[in-house]
């Protein structure tokens, strides 16, 4: 039994070590927002992702044009990252089908913060990103617990940390997600007049492996100032390594 545990541990460590070698890979950072609320953090989030990719030796292209998914350029990208997209991320079913085909070809996918508010009527997308946005308590400081410290996105974050952000609550959670971070709900205060049901668990980051590829999501990253936080930068950098390493 002890030998089996050692072998399994080595396999996990090997899997994560592979996720470090992404130099030369190519990432599409996608920022399309449909009609509705648009976060003012998009430019900062994109700049942060580009800088982290430069550190990793990863090439980046930034676009908010959904027709890019209909072009042959998509073949050059190893993964797509939805950076604070919201509302409708596509204009036509043709674009949705092209994006779906891309992801189902085994390529990587990542999502950040309001990306779970994208495509709210498309169950396939909920499954891909791992959940659909439900609501959040007021912006505040709260405690985040690290559920899995062996993943590239969490291996340098310790067992817990405090952050000032929005604590997202979700619906349509994919039962196959592997949770990486969760909010300590005892540290999260609701608004004064809130009477909505409160979840018993609040996952904030997770990964999945679907369609032969890797998917990763984090709910953190609401404020522009938050992207200066080394903890968030380390978290994002690990997520990028993960989705690009297949």
C-alpha positions as a LaTeX table, in Angstrom:
\begin{tabular}{lrrr}
\hline
Residue & $x$ (\AA) & $y$ (\AA) & $z$ (\AA) \\
\hline
Unk1 & 0.00 & 0.00 & 0.00 \\
Unk2 & 2.84 & 2.38 & 0.87 \\
Unk3 & 4.56 & 1.66 & $-2.46$ \\
Unk4 & 1.30 & 2.39 & $-4.29$ \\
Unk5 & 1.01 & 5.76 & $-2.53$ \\
Unk6 & 4.56 & 6.64 & $-3.54$ \\
Unk7 & 3.92 & 5.69 & $-7.16$ \\
Unk8 & 0.71 & 7.73 & $-7.29$ \\
Unk9 & 2.46 & 10.73 & $-5.76$ \\
Unk10 & 5.28 & 10.51 & $-8.31$ \\
Unk11 & 2.74 & 10.29 & $-11.14$ \\
Unk12 & 0.99 & 13.44 & $-9.91$ \\
Unk13 & 4.26 & 15.32 & $-9.53$ \\
Unk14 & 5.31 & 14.23 & $-13.00$ \\
Unk15 & 2.00 & 15.43 & $-14.43$ \\
Unk16 & 2.41 & 18.86 & $-12.85$ \\
Unk17 & 6.11 & 19.12 & $-13.78$ \\
Unk18 & 5.18 & 18.62 & $-17.41$ \\
Unk19 & 2.93 & 21.66 & $-17.03$ \\
Unk20 & 5.96 & 23.88 & $-16.53$ \\
Unk21 & 7.33 & 23.51 & $-20.07$ \\
Unk22 & 5.20 & 25.74 & $-22.28$ \\
Unk23 & 7.78 & 27.92 & $-24.04$ \\
Unk24 & 6.91 & 28.31 & $-27.70$ \\
Unk25 & 3.20 & 27.68 & $-27.19$ \\
Unk26 & 0.56 & 30.12 & $-28.46$ \\
Unk27 & $-2.49$ & 31.51 & $-26.62$ \\
Unk28 & $-5.56$ & 33.40 & $-27.80$ \\
Unk29 & $-6.81$ & 35.81 & $-25.12$ \\
Unk30 & $-10.48$ & 36.49 & $-25.86$ \\
Unk31 & $-12.42$ & 39.41 & $-24.34$ \\
Unk32 & $-15.80$ & 39.61 & $-26.10$ \\
Unk33 & $-18.68$ & 41.08 & $-24.05$ \\
Unk34 & $-22.26$ & 41.08 & $-25.20$ \\
Unk35 & $-25.01$ & 43.46 & $-24.15$ \\
Unk36 & $-24.97$ & 44.06 & $-20.40$ \\
Unk37 & $-22.44$ & 44.78 & $-17.68$ \\
Unk38 & $-18.83$ & 45.09 & $-18.86$ \\
Unk39 & $-16.03$ & 44.94 & $-16.30$ \\
Unk40 & $-13.54$ & 47.81 & $-16.26$ \\
Unk41 & $-10.74$ & 45.34 & $-15.45$ \\
Unk42 & $-10.46$ & 43.84 & $-18.93$ \\
Unk43 & $-7.46$ & 45.86 & $-20.10$ \\
Unk44 & $-5.54$ & 45.24 & $-16.87$ \\
Unk45 & $-6.38$ & 41.53 & $-16.85$ \\
Unk46 & $-5.24$ & 41.17 & $-20.45$ \\
Unk47 & $-2.01$ & 43.09 & $-19.83$ \\
Unk48 & $-1.29$ & 40.86 & $-16.83$ \\
Unk49 & $-1.92$ & 37.68 & $-18.81$ \\
Unk50 & 0.31 & 38.92 & $-21.65$ \\
Unk51 & 3.12 & 39.73 & $-19.20$ \\
Unk52 & 2.84 & 36.33 & $-17.54$ \\
Unk53 & 2.90 & 34.64 & $-20.94$ \\
Unk54 & 6.03 & 36.59 & $-21.86$ \\
Unk55 & 7.68 & 35.22 & $-18.71$ \\
Unk56 & 6.69 & 31.71 & $-19.81$ \\
Unk57 & 7.86 & 32.19 & $-23.39$ \\
Unk58 & 4.29 & 31.94 & $-24.69$ \\
Unk59 & 3.07 & 33.91 & $-27.72$ \\
Unk60 & $-0.21$ & 35.77 & $-27.33$ \\
Unk61 & $-2.93$ & 37.19 & $-29.55$ \\
Unk62 & $-5.71$ & 39.34 & $-28.07$ \\
Unk63 & $-9.11$ & 39.61 & $-29.74$ \\
Unk64 & $-12.75$ & 40.43 & $-29.03$ \\
Unk65 & $-13.86$ & 39.52 & $-32.55$ \\
Unk66 & $-15.83$ & 36.24 & $-32.53$ \\
Unk67 & $-15.23$ & 35.64 & $-36.23$ \\
Unk68 & $-11.65$ & 34.70 & $-35.33$ \\
Unk69 & $-13.01$ & 31.25 & $-34.47$ \\
Unk70 & $-14.02$ & 30.85 & $-38.13$ \\
Unk71 & $-10.49$ & 31.41 & $-39.41$ \\
Unk72 & $-7.59$ & 29.06 & $-40.06$ \\
Unk73 & $-5.59$ & 31.11 & $-37.53$ \\
Unk74 & $-7.21$ & 29.04 & $-34.77$ \\
Unk75 & $-5.06$ & 26.09 & $-35.76$ \\
Unk76 & $-2.02$ & 27.96 & $-34.45$ \\
Unk77 & $-3.35$ & 28.38 & $-30.90$ \\
Unk78 & $-2.68$ & 25.77 & $-28.24$ \\
Unk79 & $-5.36$ & 27.22 & $-25.96$ \\
Unk80 & $-7.99$ & 29.93 & $-25.65$ \\
Unk81 & $-8.40$ & 32.05 & $-22.51$ \\
Unk82 & $-11.63$ & 33.97 & $-21.81$ \\
Unk83 & $-10.45$ & 37.02 & $-19.84$ \\
Unk84 & $-13.45$ & 38.65 & $-18.16$ \\
Unk85 & $-15.82$ & 37.92 & $-20.99$ \\
Unk86 & $-19.46$ & 38.36 & $-20.02$ \\
Unk87 & $-22.95$ & 38.04 & $-21.48$ \\
Unk88 & $-22.96$ & 36.72 & $-25.06$ \\
Unk89 & $-19.43$ & 35.76 & $-26.13$ \\
Unk90 & $-20.54$ & 35.01 & $-29.70$ \\
Unk91 & $-22.86$ & 36.60 & $-32.23$ \\
Unk92 & $-23.88$ & 33.55 & $-34.30$ \\
Unk93 & $-24.37$ & 29.80 & $-33.99$ \\
Unk94 & $-21.66$ & 29.32 & $-36.60$ \\
Unk95 & $-19.16$ & 30.99 & $-34.27$ \\
Unk96 & $-20.35$ & 28.91 & $-31.30$ \\
Unk97 & $-20.02$ & 25.70 & $-33.29$ \\
Unk98 & $-16.52$ & 26.65 & $-34.42$ \\
Unk99 & $-15.47$ & 27.38 & $-30.83$ \\
Unk100 & $-17.00$ & 24.09 & $-29.69$ \\
Unk101 & $-15.17$ & 22.17 & $-32.41$ \\
Unk102 & $-11.90$ & 23.86 & $-31.40$ \\
Unk103 & $-12.29$ & 22.81 & $-27.75$ \\
Unk104 & $-13.43$ & 19.31 & $-28.67$ \\
Unk105 & $-10.30$ & 18.86 & $-30.77$ \\
Unk106 & $-8.29$ & 18.59 & $-27.55$ \\
Unk107 & $-7.07$ & 22.17 & $-27.23$ \\
Unk108 & $-6.84$ & 23.97 & $-23.88$ \\
Unk109 & $-9.34$ & 26.41 & $-22.41$ \\
Unk110 & $-9.11$ & 28.88 & $-19.54$ \\
Unk111 & $-11.54$ & 31.33 & $-18.00$ \\
Unk112 & $-11.22$ & 34.19 & $-15.55$ \\
Unk113 & $-13.71$ & 35.87 & $-13.20$ \\
Unk114 & $-16.80$ & 36.98 & $-15.16$ \\
Unk115 & $-16.20$ & 34.38 & $-17.89$ \\
Unk116 & $-18.73$ & 32.17 & $-16.08$ \\
Unk117 & $-21.26$ & 34.93 & $-16.85$ \\
Unk118 & $-20.76$ & 34.29 & $-20.56$ \\
Unk119 & $-23.18$ & 32.30 & $-22.71$ \\
Unk120 & $-25.72$ & 31.95 & $-19.92$ \\
Unk121 & $-28.18$ & 30.06 & $-22.13$ \\
Unk122 & $-25.68$ & 27.49 & $-23.46$ \\
Unk123 & $-25.39$ & 24.34 & $-21.30$ \\
Unk124 & $-22.41$ & 23.04 & $-23.28$ \\
Unk125 & $-20.45$ & 26.16 & $-22.30$ \\
Unk126 & $-21.41$ & 25.76 & $-18.62$ \\
Unk127 & $-19.98$ & 22.25 & $-18.78$ \\
Unk128 & $-16.79$ & 23.43 & $-20.49$ \\
Unk129 & $-15.99$ & 26.25 & $-18.07$ \\
Unk130 & $-17.29$ & 24.26 & $-15.11$ \\
Unk131 & $-20.27$ & 26.32 & $-13.89$ \\
Unk132 & $-22.51$ & 29.32 & $-14.52$ \\
Unk133 & $-22.43$ & 32.53 & $-12.47$ \\
Unk134 & $-25.25$ & 32.90 & $-9.94$ \\
Unk135 & $-24.44$ & 35.92 & $-7.72$ \\
Unk136 & $-21.84$ & 37.40 & $-5.41$ \\
Unk137 & $-21.85$ & 39.13 & $-2.01$ \\
Unk138 & $-20.33$ & 42.64 & $-1.79$ \\
Unk139 & $-16.71$ & 43.20 & $-2.77$ \\
Unk140 & $-14.68$ & 42.57 & 0.40 \\
Unk141 & $-11.68$ & 40.93 & 2.02 \\
Unk142 & $-12.17$ & 37.23 & 2.74 \\
Unk143 & $-10.19$ & 34.03 & 3.24 \\
Unk144 & $-9.50$ & 31.56 & 0.45 \\
Unk145 & $-8.64$ & 27.96 & 1.31 \\
Unk146 & $-6.35$ & 25.91 & $-0.92$ \\
Unk147 & $-8.04$ & 22.55 & $-1.52$ \\
Unk148 & $-5.34$ & 21.06 & $-3.76$ \\
Unk149 & $-1.81$ & 22.41 & $-3.35$ \\
Unk150 & $-0.20$ & 20.13 & $-5.97$ \\
Unk151 & $-1.66$ & 21.81 & $-9.05$ \\
Unk152 & 0.45 & 24.42 & $-10.93$ \\
Unk153 & $-2.17$ & 27.09 & $-10.15$ \\
Unk154 & $-1.99$ & 26.52 & $-6.38$ \\
Unk155 & 1.33 & 24.90 & $-5.56$ \\
Unk156 & 2.90 & 28.16 & $-4.34$ \\
Unk157 & $-0.10$ & 29.61 & $-2.49$ \\
Unk158 & 0.24 & 27.89 & 0.87 \\
Unk159 & $-2.78$ & 26.41 & 2.66 \\
Unk160 & $-4.86$ & 29.61 & 2.66 \\
Unk161 & $-4.63$ & 33.33 & 1.94 \\
Unk162 & $-6.72$ & 36.48 & 2.28 \\
Unk163 & $-7.76$ & 38.50 & $-0.72$ \\
Unk164 & $-10.00$ & 41.47 & $-1.48$ \\
Unk165 & $-12.28$ & 40.42 & $-4.29$ \\
Unk166 & $-15.78$ & 39.26 & $-5.21$ \\
Unk167 & $-16.72$ & 35.86 & $-3.84$ \\
Unk168 & $-18.64$ & 34.25 & $-6.67$ \\
Unk169 & $-21.46$ & 31.75 & $-6.08$ \\
Unk170 & $-22.36$ & 29.39 & $-8.94$ \\
Unk171 & $-25.11$ & 27.25 & $-10.40$ \\
Unk172 & $-24.92$ & 24.40 & $-12.93$ \\
Unk173 & $-21.64$ & 23.21 & $-11.42$ \\
Unk174 & $-20.07$ & 20.44 & $-13.50$ \\
Unk175 & $-19.81$ & 17.46 & $-11.09$ \\
Unk176 & $-16.53$ & 16.46 & $-12.72$ \\
Unk177 & $-14.60$ & 19.61 & $-11.78$ \\
Unk178 & $-11.59$ & 19.20 & $-9.52$ \\
Unk179 & $-11.73$ & 22.05 & $-7.00$ \\
Unk180 & $-8.50$ & 23.92 & $-6.31$ \\
Unk181 & $-9.67$ & 26.88 & $-4.20$ \\
Unk182 & $-12.75$ & 27.57 & $-2.13$ \\
Unk183 & $-13.93$ & 30.50 & $-0.04$ \\
Unk184 & $-14.07$ & 30.20 & 3.72 \\
Unk185 & $-17.72$ & 31.20 & 3.98 \\
Unk186 & $-17.34$ & 32.18 & 7.63 \\
Unk187 & $-15.19$ & 35.07 & 6.39 \\
Unk188 & $-17.69$ & 36.23 & 3.71 \\
Unk189 & $-20.32$ & 38.77 & 4.72 \\
Unk190 & $-23.57$ & 39.22 & 2.84 \\
Unk191 & $-25.10$ & 42.59 & 2.00 \\
Unk192 & $-27.41$ & 44.14 & 4.60 \\
Unk193 & $-30.62$ & 43.46 & 2.69 \\
Unk194 & $-29.71$ & 40.13 & 1.12 \\
Unk195 & $-32.20$ & 37.32 & 1.65 \\
Unk196 & $-31.03$ & 34.94 & $-1.06$ \\
Unk197 & $-30.04$ & 31.36 & $-0.21$ \\
Unk198 & $-26.39$ & 30.89 & 0.73 \\
Unk199 & $-24.41$ & 27.88 & $-0.51$ \\
Unk200 & $-22.76$ & 25.45 & 1.88 \\
Unk201 & $-19.62$ & 25.37 & $-0.29$ \\
Unk202 & $-18.11$ & 28.10 & $-2.46$ \\
Unk203 & $-15.55$ & 26.77 & $-4.96$ \\
Unk204 & $-13.54$ & 29.54 & $-6.62$ \\
Unk205 & $-11.09$ & 27.73 & $-8.90$ \\
Unk206 & $-11.03$ & 24.31 & $-10.51$ \\
Unk207 & $-9.78$ & 22.26 & $-13.42$ \\
Unk208 & $-11.23$ & 19.58 & $-15.67$ \\
Unk209 & $-9.99$ & 17.35 & $-18.45$ \\
Unk210 & $-12.56$ & 17.05 & $-21.21$ \\
Unk211 & $-12.44$ & 16.35 & $-24.95$ \\
Unk212 & $-8.78$ & 15.31 & $-24.68$ \\
Unk213 & $-7.77$ & 18.78 & $-23.45$ \\
Unk214 & $-7.35$ & 20.71 & $-20.22$ \\
Unk215 & $-9.68$ & 23.34 & $-18.81$ \\
Unk216 & $-9.05$ & 25.73 & $-15.88$ \\
Unk217 & $-11.08$ & 28.51 & $-14.30$ \\
Unk218 & $-10.65$ & 31.04 & $-11.50$ \\
Unk219 & $-13.34$ & 33.35 & $-10.14$ \\
Unk220 & $-10.77$ & 35.77 & $-8.70$ \\
Unk221 & $-9.74$ & 39.02 & $-10.40$ \\
Unk222 & $-12.58$ & 41.53 & $-10.09$ \\
Unk223 & $-10.69$ & 44.77 & $-9.45$ \\
Unk224 & $-8.04$ & 46.41 & $-11.56$ \\
Unk225 & $-5.84$ & 46.80 & $-8.48$ \\
Unk226 & $-6.12$ & 43.09 & $-7.70$ \\
Unk227 & $-3.89$ & 42.18 & $-10.63$ \\
Unk228 & $-0.95$ & 43.75 & $-8.79$ \\
Unk229 & $-1.30$ & 41.07 & $-6.10$ \\
Unk230 & 1.59 & 38.55 & $-6.41$ \\
Unk231 & $-0.71$ & 35.79 & $-5.14$ \\
Unk232 & $-3.18$ & 36.33 & $-7.98$ \\
Unk233 & $-0.33$ & 36.58 & $-10.49$ \\
Unk234 & 1.14 & 33.28 & $-9.29$ \\
Unk235 & $-2.30$ & 31.67 & $-9.45$ \\
Unk236 & $-2.87$ & 32.88 & $-13.01$ \\
Unk237 & 0.60 & 31.88 & $-14.15$ \\
Unk238 & 0.04 & 28.33 & $-12.95$ \\
Unk239 & $-3.34$ & 28.17 & $-14.66$ \\
Unk240 & $-1.77$ & 29.27 & $-17.93$ \\
Unk241 & 0.93 & 26.64 & $-17.62$ \\
Unk242 & $-1.71$ & 23.99 & $-17.03$ \\
Unk243 & $-3.93$ & 24.66 & $-20.04$ \\
Unk244 & $-0.97$ & 25.12 & $-22.39$ \\
Unk245 & 1.01 & 22.05 & $-21.39$ \\
Unk246 & $-0.95$ & 19.35 & $-23.18$ \\
\hline
\end{tabular}
